[in-house]
Amino acid sequence: MNVAEMKMLRWMCGKIRKYRIRNIGIQRQVGVTPIDTKIREERLWWFGHLQRRPTYAPTRKLDSIETVEIRRGRGIPKLTWDALIRRDLNGLKSSPSIALN
């Protein structure tokens, strides 16, 4: 995903790889944050939105259901949404309460 993003940013600036400008320099010039950071922010925002819902809401009821480990097909990631949220929170070294804000 980052490769496609950087290709688009370089195309927007008119800089080609031959100029050997680092990715961070291109991002600063354009004034954008990396797309994976934005995706993580939105994912944590959605997690906070779900946590603010009342406990009787259908989305909160699904949160308490335990998933059974099943065999997945080829190419399907084994990472669940809950595990992904936990990984995002650990990467930021914060607790789930930070997503509630």
N, C-alpha and C positions, 0 to 999 in steps of 0.2 A: 504494500500500500504506500509506503514511503517513497518508493522509486517512482511510482506514477505521479505522486504529489510533487516531487522535486522536478520531474520532467515538465509538468505543467507550469510550475513557478519559473523555471528557466526559460520556457517558451514565452511567458508573459513579460519577462525582463529583457528578452532578446539576448541572453547570455547562453553560450553553448559550452559544453564540457571541455572543449579545447582551451577555454580561458582559465580552467582549473580554479574556479572560485568555489570555496567550500559551501556546503549546503547551509550551514548556519548563517553565512554571510548573505546568501540569497534570501533566506527567511527574514533576516533583519531588514534587508533592503525593501522587501515587499510588505513587511509588517504583519506577518501571519504567524500563528503558533502551529506546531506540527499537528497533523490530522489525528494521529493516535492519541495525543493529549486531549484534543477536543472530544473524541469519541469516549475516552475515559470519563471526562467531565459530564457528558450527557448521560452516560450509563449510571454514574453515581447520582446524578440529579433524579433520574427515573427511580432508582432504588430509594432515595429519600421520599419521593412522591408516593411510592407504594407503602413505605413505612408510616407515612402520615395518615393513611386511610384507616377507617375504623376496623376493628378486629373482625367484625361480622361481614365485611365487604368480601366479595368473591375472590378478589386478587390476594387478600390477606389469608383467606382460607387455603388457597393453593400454596402459599408460602410454608404452611405448617405440614404439608403432605411430604412424607419421606419417599424419595424415589428409589426404585429397585434398580440395582446394577444390572443392566442388560447388555447383551452383545450388540455392538453397533457395527454397521457396515463399513466398508473401506472408505476412507476419506472423510468420515464423520468425526469431528473432534470429541474427545472424551471429557472435555471440560464442560461442566454445567454452568448455568448462569450464576448460581450461588457461589461456586468456587471462583468464578471470574470476578465477582464483586469482592470476595474476600482477598483475592490477589491484588486488586486495585487498592483496597484499603490498606493492605500490608505495605504496598509500594509507597503509599503516602504516609505510612506510619501513623495512622489515625484510627479512630474508632467509628463504628456505624453511626454514632450520634452526629458526626460531622456532616453526613449526607442529609440530615434532617433540616439543615439551614438553607 
